């Protein structure tokens, strides 16, 4: 035994082979890989690594021994592995979270089947005379999306999908153009939705109809304005019971002022019969009242051309529809049904006798203007309403045995199982067969809406900034698909992953093809300033169908198009043109979209986690692209401000920011409003400011602008870029200015459509005009700066005229540079402004509340508590409803709708739309008004309260004083004279 060990106890005897190798050792060895071994791809049984035979005397440290394979040996080198300690995460949370696909839009998995060939549709795109571009517009819940659904059901073979669903699920599925998650949950459209389809007229002729379904809520009228820019006609949808509402009025005015042809769709016809239960004679007067309501709004807007724009059923530009039952007709299309049945009747001539004071005498079988005979009735009642009433009555009340012969006499057949359905379903099936497809709608738009070639001239005259006699303009007028590419983009739709945007616009010239190099000209582009221009490559070109997009190899002029890959440099709208025009013509842009409301609601946002600020800024950039009228800016205090039109609008914006674009938690301030600053008197004295180098002096006087001027400037009735004579003659004729004053207008501020005027009131005998013209641009910039941020609380100045009364300038050019003149001009504006009784202005909503008659007193009470007041009230003709119209300051409107609905048990419908700017009661500089915290300010202290709180919020000094902007010696002299008092 002793020979086997040395004196240190180490074993030195012969090594005996182990009968059984260690299990662990074998497993560990199996996992040893040798990447460099040549036999890696050898035979199956070959060892990956051969162990040296014979004894090994190398010492293996404890930590180097390998009992188990490493993760790298098990899974390979290219797999990333994580080792988590026990209980570091809850069991419900995976160690490695799966990749989440954001899905906020409903999309078709594949192109749905349609009743026309898609190749035929793309062929029709080459024929502008067979194309119509229209927008469906109207008030909330008047049936625009339902009308679009009716057209979708006629053209898309998707009825088998809907039959599996019943009740609300079926209706939800049917809202085909509402694809956003918030639209589905709220039950209203938030974004405009484009679709293109082939529809047939009553003569069997196919037409390509590009329509845009627009939102009806007053907060989303920016989407309506963006859609109107691209179309050649508007289909105004009006609920026959509610009639013309606030948003309907806005839309009519905008369409008429923009000279867009208008057609009327009177929807929900079945409510006259089933809900109001009006007899046919009264139903006629209700329909006539709706038509006259629309015509009266047109007449109020453009009195001179109202006769040519008048709409009337006998003209064929009024469509009667019931989208629930899936039918519609015009008088010509209804007359054609008689022609098809009885033969020799001229439908056009017959249709002219079906409206107005035309009576039919069944005894003599003739038409008269006076209903003197005993049995004579209005032709519309006799030939149109009575048959429809009879059809409804039989379908609803007859038993199947009684209904069968009645339907057979009309050539309508139902399956035996369909007779067992409920009354509404039977009525829908009968109506569908009786009225047939919506050929009357197609006839109406073909006749009353111009084709893209005919409508292009109106677009160029109104919106194109370039010359209308150039070759590019001629190509746009003729819709030349071989001409230079011009696409007017007014809307951006986010892709399903919300990371990129599709640009939606109208091709006016040329053909948009994938892979094209294009120039994207932004709203700020001009020949003098080419900064707002970017080169881009069109990735893909689609025909937009809302739930699905059809990829195409080119969309020719006259059509709507979706482009991908060019959205990076587009903010709101843009003009996309070819990289170079023939004959080296210059590129011009289309004017930015004219909106018919303003963003007056303001909130501040910040990330809960400060490190996520860049993520939030990226989200704000995307929000800016997605909503046409949203505005974002950063205050001096570092606050990130979002400006929108109303509460629902801001709610949708914040939902998209939190969930869709930024995917983060945000802190949101209480809502406030924008304010404006103005004056109500002329400056008490001429106010001057001296440049820092003491070599120049500018003297100004501020005064209130006459009523109506600011509206004319903002609406574009007068433009500063027009020739001086044209601008001057406008002020002479419209506002009674003298020639000298009208010709000396230098600028509008803060921009070309700003509601303030800078006027040169200096005399050539006292001031060197040539020298003055050298600093004209600098003074204008100072004025622009001042009117953008007023002295009271850095809000824009409004309705104010600044007159330059005297200027003393240094003779050396270096002493009167922009750095000297611009801030001095601003100080002169501020001091003269503060000396002219400054006031604060707040935005005011026009409020319209429709509800039952017994609830109108609640409207009075709620408005009175919020500084609002009622303007008018009265019943809605032919209905049990009552409407109250009033005004309400925006800052007091938060929660107004909820408050009113609670008090009226949800029976009132509220619409609030920006109306005007009103002066806030009280003097904002009155220090005698004490504002106590948590107490409502007195009426005369309201302006002071708003100014102090706004200044605190913006991080400005507590109070404002004219002393800050006046020259010290001038201030002292004013104090001595007592002009300033305690200011």
Buried (B, 14 or more C-beta within 10 A) or exposed (E): EEEEEEEEEEEEEEEEEEEEEEEEEEEBBEBEBEEEBEEEEEEEEEEBEEEEEEEEEEEEEEEEEBEEBEEEBEEEEEEEEEEEEEEEEEEEEEEEEEEEEEEBBBEBEEEBEBEBEEEEBBEBBBBBEBBBBBBBBBBBBBBBBBBBBBBBBBBBEBEEEBEEEEEEEEBEBBBBBBBBBBBBEBEBBBBBBBBBBBBBBBEEEBBBBBBBBBBBBBBBBBBBBBBBBBBBBBBBBBBBBBBBBBBBBBBBBBBBBBEBBBBBBBBBBBBBBBEBEBEBEBBBEBBBBBBBBBBBBBBEBBEEEBEEBBBBBBBBBBBBBBBBBBBBBBBBBBBBBBBEEEEEBEBEEBBBBBBBEBBBBEEEEEBBEEBEBEEBBBBBBBBBBBBBBEBBEBBBEBEEEEBBEBBEEBEBEBEEEEBEBEEBEBBBBBBBBBBBBBBBBBBBBBBBBBBBBBBBBBBBEBBBEBEEEBBBBBBBBBBBBEBBBBBBBBBBBBEBEBEBBBBBBBBBBBBBBBEBEBBBBBBEBEEEEEEBBBEBEBBBBBBBBBBBBBEBEBBBBBBBBBBBBBBEBBBBBBBBBBEEBEEEBEBBBBBBBBBBBBBBBBBBBBBEEEEBEEBBBEBBBBBBBBBBBBBBEEBEEEBBBBBBBBBBBBBBBBBBBBBBBBBBEBEBBEBBBBBBBBBBEBBBBBBBBBBEBEBBBBBBBBBBBBEEBBEBBBEEEBBBEEEEEEBBBBBBEBBEBEEEBBBBBBBBBBEEBBBBBBBBBBEEEEBBEEBBEEBBBBBBBBBBBBBBBBBBBBBBBBBBBBBBBBBBBBEEEEBBBBEBBBBBBBBBBBBBBBBBBBBBBBBBBBBBBBBEEEBBEBBBEBBEEBBBEBEEBEEBEBBEBBBBBBBBBBBBBBEBBEBBBEBBEEBBBBBBBBBEBEBBBBBBBEEEBEBEEEEEBBEEBBBBBBBBBBBEBBEBEEEBBBBBBBBEEBBEBBBEEEEBEEB
